[in-house]
Structures are given as structure tokens and as C-alpha cells.
Amino acid sequence: MNGIANAGVLVEELCAKQMTRSVFTTRVALIALLSLCWHFSDVLAQGLTNTIPRNQAPLARTFPPADGEQTPTGTGKFVIFTREPTDKLNEWDFIAGAWECIPSRPNMPVTKRVEFCHSSWEAEPLLNCLVRDESDGLFPRFVKLRVDAGKYDSKVNLYDINYRTWDVRCIWQGDRLSAFGVIKNSVFCKDTRGWFRLDTSTGKNDTKVPLIPLDVDGAFWLVQKPDENSGTWSYNLAKEEFVGHFGDVDEQEMAHSGSLLSANGKNRAWILVPRQNDWRRDVVGGTFLLQRNGHSEDIRVPVMMQVEPIRGARRLMPIGTHLGFTKDGKVEFSAIQQMKEQKERVWTIDIAAGKTDESVRPYVEPKAEEPALFDGVPAPDYLRPYLKNLRHFGRAGLAPAFLMHLGILKNQPEYPDCIAGVSPDGNHILYKAKKGPLADVFIYGNLRTKQTVRWASPDKIKLGDSMEFVWVETP
């Protein structure tokens, strides 16, 4: 089935995404990938015939509200992107749709607004959990939909949606569209042809890009200039300027590689661990490397650290280590040599002088803190006891936590048993159980006021439908 082949697209996106933002969302996307592969394997086992039409129009029809029914500017609401079966016997065919539910209008039912086209997938925001910066959830007007284009192929439609009038425009079509992040009013996107910028005010795209994004580190992007084939620049997003230049580091033969920029973006520290003959938990040798803007030579210090293998990834993860820049103009790497020891070895590089030092100091176990931020959004104090066991949900874990706090959920659900959405500020949730006594309703919650609203699930939204919940505000 085409879904199995195209699952590789998501694998590539996940592998490209570093853990600089959050391991939560990466885990959520991995779980979604596994669910996708299992689902398509089940389809193959059932012998369904894929009857999704090829070369279809990107938009089937819309169901806009009357002028008097449109929500005022600033009204918050959840949009439910669906993949609805056509109920054709022995056929694999779905319609991708969009519905809205409005908390300020609790008596208005969940209402269908769009039928995009036939697809094996539901639509999703362009800026989702796979972005490399903190733009997840921004500009929800831009929505992408993967569409079947052949037995083992798919295309992508990009839409611009006005959530007041529900005017929908398809503004781009192509292959394997992904969004890297946002600089001011531009979304940096990539397809099989290369990079382009999407203007967030007009929806127009421009293939002339001032930089090639590679990674994100705090307030900086790591980029290349379009006319350069080697090296990396740190790029200050606020000032829109190139700051520090660093030579290439060969990561291909490494079992672990990770870097950290200094606060001014002019220095970049690395920890590198080469591939090992034995993939097991052990103390291994590595390299502590410092790159300084304006210096052609990198400083390399041999280090020792504990590592453990990441199952199935041919990668190693350091244990009990810390890499950081200090206030006195140095960068240090510390590592426990044995977990039972109460000491750690510390390697230090003086950034200005380039001198190195090694010492031993007592090891202080970092204090486990309650999550003031949960996957990047504020977590109310009253929810923190529930969130400890919901990390694998990512940001969506706020929804079951809230409903357990209110007693609406008696037991903690498993990830495959529900669908949940959370607004970018963490104040609004939407929850849908896939089974049990709550399976026939959508439940909205306001985490500040503890208000809840329930809507009956429309008949056309089946229990097994694939859905995504997105918080939007009326323009």
C-alpha cells in the first residue's frame, strides 16, 4: 500500500529532527508512524482495493457559514481535520475533511466546513511538531494534505484557509513538502526541488532564499549561505544577521554527535563519539571539540564517557554528561566514569586563550523538577502530578491530565485509545476517546477557568477515523 512506502518520508523527517526542541514530540511522531505502518499492514491483510482517484482536483467542496454565523475576529475554536471512510465495500477510499467546534457557542454542533479531496491521510498544519524551531502551531491557516498519486507514491497539496469565512485556496502542489521554521513573516519550506519561502501574509512563495537552514540552536539557526558549499554559519534570527562561521565536522562515522552554541553565537562546542566494535553499555573515548569564529583551527580534547546503545539505531547515547559554556569565558564537558561513583571528570577549554585543563570534582545529582513547561507550554500547578506519566503524549498529554483532574476520566488512557489537541499557549484542550463511555463525544476544556463543553460526535465521524485537532483564532 502507498502508505507503507510513504512512511519512509516521515522516518527521514524524524531522523533529521534533532532533540534540541523536545523529545516529547519526537516520541509522539514515532508512535504515529508505528500506528500508520500497522494500519496499512492491516489493510493489506484485508485485501482492500485502493480506489482513491488519481489527478483529482485539490478541493471538492466547502460548507461556509452564512455571514451572520461567522465568528468574530479573535474567537478561538478547534478545527478537526478528519479522514472519513466512504464506506465502499472492499475498497480503500477516504475523504479528507475539516470540521469546527466553537467553545463560545456550546449549543452549536460540531460542523463540517470542508471536503478537500480523496486521500489516505487527514490534513495537518504546515507548522507541526516536526519543525526544527519553536514555530509548532504558528500560522495554522496553512494546511498540508498528502494525497495518493500512484501505487507507491503521493503528492502534497498546500492550502490557505480563512477560518472566519472558510474560504479555502490551494496555493501549492508538489512532492514531500516539509517546513523547517519561521523567520519573521517567512516560513522556510523544502520539497524535492529545493528550498523556498512562504510569505505568511500573502501565501505566495519565493524560491530565492537568503540562507539554507541546517539546524537550530536556541535563538540561532545554523545555516549555509546559498553560494557556499561548505562550512556553517550561526544566524541571529532577531537581528537577521550572520554571526559566526565554523568549518565542517564529519558526523557520518560517529555513533554520537551533538553540538552547542555559545550565547553570542560565535563559538560552537561538540561532543563526538566514533563508531564502536561492541555496541554495549561501556566507558568509551570521544572528542571534545571547540570551534571559534575567526579561528581556522579547531581545539580537540580527548575525553572519556559512559554510553549506552540506542536500540535499533546504531547510535550511542552518553550517560551522566554535561556540556556547557560558563560565565568566565570557558566551555566545559563533564562525565561520570562509573554510575556508582560520586565524582566526575571535567575537561575545560579557555575560549580566548585556547588552553585546556582537566580535573575531578564531586558529582551532584541534578534535582528532578516538576514540569513548569510541558513540551514547551505552561503546565498549571494542579496538573503536574498527572503529567509525570503522560510524557509520551507530548503536549497532548495536558488533555487527559485535565480530564483526570476533573474526574471525567477515571483512569489514565493509553496513547492509542484517544485523540487530543492543545492550543499553542496550553490553555485549551480537545479530547476524543476512541472507545468506552466517552467515545461518542468531543470534550473541550479551558485549563484556566476549568470550564468544559461537550459536543455529540457527528454520525459521519466514525470511532476509527484518523483525526487531528488544531486550535485557531478567527482572523
Backbone hydrogen bonds, N-H to C=O, Kabsch-Sander energy under -0.5 kcal/mol:
donor,donor_aa,acceptor,acceptor_aa,energy
4,I,1,M,-1.0
5,A,1,M,-1.2
6,N,2,N,-2.6
7,A,3,G,-0.9
8,G,5,A,-1.2
9,V,6,N,-1.2
10,L,6,N,-0.8
11,V,7,A,-1.8
12,E,8,G,-2.3
13,E,9,V,-2.0
14,L,10,L,-2.5
15,C,11,V,-2.6
16,A,12,E,-1.9
17,K,13,E,-1.3
18,Q,16,A,-0.5
21,R,18,Q,-0.7
26,T,22,S,-0.8
27,R,23,V,-2.2
28,V,24,F,-2.3
29,A,25,T,-2.5
30,L,26,T,-2.2
31,I,27,R,-2.6
32,A,28,V,-2.3
33,L,29,A,-2.2
34,L,30,L,-2.5
35,S,31,I,-2.4
36,L,32,A,-2.2
37,C,33,L,-2.5
38,W,34,L,-2.5
39,H,35,S,-2.3
40,F,36,L,-2.4
41,S,37,C,-2.0
42,D,38,W,-2.0
43,V,39,H,-1.9
44,L,40,F,-2.2
45,A,41,S,-2.1
46,Q,42,D,-1.7
47,G,43,V,-0.8
47,G,44,L,-0.9
48,L,43,V,-1.5
49,T,90,N,-1.9
50,N,48,L,-0.5
51,T,49,T,-0.8
51,T,92,W,-1.5
52,I,92,W,-0.6
60,A,115,E,-1.5
60,A,116,F,-1.7
61,R,115,E,-1.9
63,F,113,R,-3.3
69,E,66,A,-1.7
70,Q,66,A,-0.9
70,Q,67,D,-0.8
74,G,474,T,-3.1
75,T,72,P,-2.0
77,K,472,V,-2.3
78,F,101,C,-2.1
79,V,470,V,-3.2
80,I,99,W,-2.7
81,F,79,V,-0.7
81,F,468,E,-3.0
82,T,80,I,-0.5
82,T,97,G,-2.1
83,R,466,S,-1.3
84,E,95,I,-3.1
86,T,93,D,-1.9
91,E,88,K,-1.8
92,W,49,T,-3.4
93,D,91,E,-0.8
95,I,84,E,-2.6
96,A,117,C,-2.6
97,G,82,T,-1.9
97,G,95,I,-0.5
98,A,114,V,-1.9
99,W,80,I,-2.1
100,E,111,T,-2.4
101,C,78,F,-2.3
105,R,102,I,-2.1
108,M,105,R,-1.8
111,T,100,E,-2.4
113,R,98,A,-3.2
114,V,98,A,-1.9
115,E,61,R,-2.8
116,F,96,A,-2.7
119,S,94,F,-1.4
121,W,146,R,-0.5
124,E,144,K,-2.2
126,L,142,F,-2.5
128,N,126,L,-1.1
131,V,128,N,-1.8
132,R,180,F,-2.6
133,D,180,F,-0.9
137,G,127,L,-2.0
138,L,135,S,-2.5
142,F,139,F,-1.8
143,V,141,R,-0.7
143,V,159,Y,-2.0
144,K,124,E,-2.9
145,L,157,N,-2.4
147,V,155,K,-3.1
149,A,153,D,-2.0
150,G,153,D,-0.9
153,D,150,G,-1.0
155,K,147,V,-2.9
156,V,174,G,-2.9
157,N,145,L,-2.7
158,L,172,W,-2.8
159,Y,143,V,-3.5
160,D,169,R,-2.7
161,I,141,R,-2.4
162,N,167,D,-2.5
163,Y,161,I,-0.7
166,W,162,N,-2.6
169,R,160,D,-2.1
171,I,158,L,-2.4
171,I,169,R,-0.7
172,W,158,L,-1.2
174,G,156,V,-2.0
178,S,190,K,-2.1
180,F,188,F,-3.1
181,G,188,F,-0.9
183,I,186,S,-2.5
186,S,183,I,-1.8
187,V,198,L,-2.4
188,F,181,G,-2.6
188,F,186,S,-0.6
189,C,187,V,-0.6
189,C,196,F,-3.0
190,K,178,S,-2.6
191,D,194,G,-2.3
192,T,175,D,-1.0
194,G,191,D,-0.8
196,F,189,C,-2.3
197,R,206,D,-2.7
198,L,187,V,-2.6
199,D,197,R,-0.6
199,D,204,K,-3.3
200,T,185,N,-2.5
203,G,199,D,-2.7
206,D,197,R,-2.2
209,V,207,T,-0.9
212,I,224,Q,-3.0
214,L,222,L,-2.7
215,D,222,L,-1.8
217,D,220,F,-2.9
220,F,217,D,-1.9
221,W,235,Y,-2.1
222,L,215,D,-2.8
223,V,221,W,-0.6
223,V,233,W,-2.9
224,Q,212,I,-1.9
228,E,225,K,-2.4
232,T,246,F,-2.9
233,W,223,V,-3.4
234,S,244,G,-2.5
235,Y,221,W,-2.9
236,N,241,E,-2.7
237,L,219,A,-1.5
237,L,235,Y,-0.7
240,E,236,N,-1.5
241,E,236,N,-1.2
243,V,234,S,-3.3
246,F,232,T,-3.0
251,E,249,V,-0.8
254,M,251,E,-1.6
255,A,273,V,-2.8
256,H,273,V,-1.6
258,G,271,I,-1.5
260,L,269,A,-2.3
262,S,267,N,-2.4
265,G,262,S,-1.6
268,R,291,Q,-2.6
269,A,260,L,-2.8
270,W,289,L,-3.1
271,I,258,G,-2.3
272,L,287,T,-2.4
273,V,256,H,-2.7
275,R,253,E,-1.6
279,W,277,N,-0.5
280,R,278,D,-1.4
282,D,307,V,-1.7
284,V,282,D,-0.6
284,V,305,M,-2.8
286,G,303,V,-2.7
287,T,272,L,-2.6
288,F,301,V,-3.1
289,L,270,W,-2.1
289,L,287,T,-0.7
290,L,299,I,-2.5
291,Q,268,R,-2.9
293,N,266,K,-2.6
295,H,292,R,-2.1
299,I,290,L,-2.3
300,R,298,D,-0.5
301,V,288,F,-2.4
303,V,286,G,-2.1
305,M,284,V,-2.3
306,Q,319,I,-0.6
306,Q,336,I,-0.7
307,V,282,D,-2.6
308,E,317,M,-1.7
310,I,315,R,-2.8
311,R,309,P,-0.7
313,A,310,I,-2.2
314,R,310,I,-0.6
315,R,310,I,-0.7
316,L,255,A,-2.5
317,M,308,E,-2.9
319,I,306,Q,-2.6
322,H,334,S,-2.0
324,G,332,E,-2.2
326,T,330,K,-3.1
329,G,326,T,-1.1
331,V,349,I,-2.0
332,E,324,G,-2.8
333,F,347,W,-2.6
334,S,322,H,-2.5
335,A,345,R,-2.2
336,I,320,G,-1.6
341,E,338,Q,-1.4
344,E,361,R,-2.7
345,R,335,A,-2.3
346,V,359,S,-3.0
347,W,333,F,-2.9
348,T,357,D,-2.9
349,I,331,V,-2.5
350,D,355,K,-3.2
351,I,329,G,-1.9
351,I,349,I,-0.6
352,A,329,G,-0.5
354,G,350,D,-2.7
357,D,348,T,-2.2
359,S,346,V,-2.4
361,R,344,E,-2.1
363,Y,342,Q,-3.6
365,E,363,Y,-0.6
369,E,367,K,-0.5
372,A,370,E,-1.3
374,F,377,V,-3.4
375,D,373,L,-0.6
377,V,374,F,-1.3
379,A,372,A,-2.4
383,L,380,P,-1.7
384,R,380,P,-0.8
384,R,381,D,-0.9
386,Y,383,L,-1.2
387,L,383,L,-1.4
388,K,384,R,-0.8
389,N,386,Y,-0.8
390,L,387,L,-1.8
393,F,390,L,-1.6
394,G,391,R,-1.7
396,A,393,F,-0.8
397,G,394,G,-2.2
398,L,395,R,-1.9
399,A,396,A,-1.6
401,A,397,G,-1.8
402,F,398,L,-2.2
403,L,399,A,-2.1
404,M,400,P,-2.2
405,H,401,A,-2.1
406,L,402,F,-1.8
407,G,404,M,-0.6
408,I,403,L,-1.6
409,L,403,L,-1.8
410,K,408,I,-0.6
417,D,414,E,-1.6
418,C,415,Y,-1.1
419,I,432,K,-2.5
421,G,430,L,-2.4
423,S,428,H,-2.4
426,G,423,S,-1.9
429,I,445,G,-2.3
430,L,421,G,-2.1
431,Y,443,I,-2.3
432,K,419,I,-2.4
433,A,438,L,-0.7
433,A,441,V,-0.5
434,K,417,D,-2.9
435,K,417,D,-0.6
439,A,436,G,-1.6
441,V,438,L,-1.4
442,F,455,W,-2.6
443,I,431,Y,-2.5
444,Y,442,F,-0.5
444,Y,453,V,-3.2
445,G,429,I,-2.1
446,N,451,Q,-2.5
447,L,427,N,-2.8
447,L,445,G,-0.6
450,K,446,N,-2.3
453,V,444,Y,-1.8
455,W,442,F,-2.4
457,S,440,D,-2.8
461,I,458,P,-1.4
462,K,460,K,-0.9
465,D,462,K,-1.2
466,S,83,R,-0.7
468,E,81,F,-2.0
470,V,79,V,-2.6
472,V,77,K,-2.9
474,T,75,T,-2.5
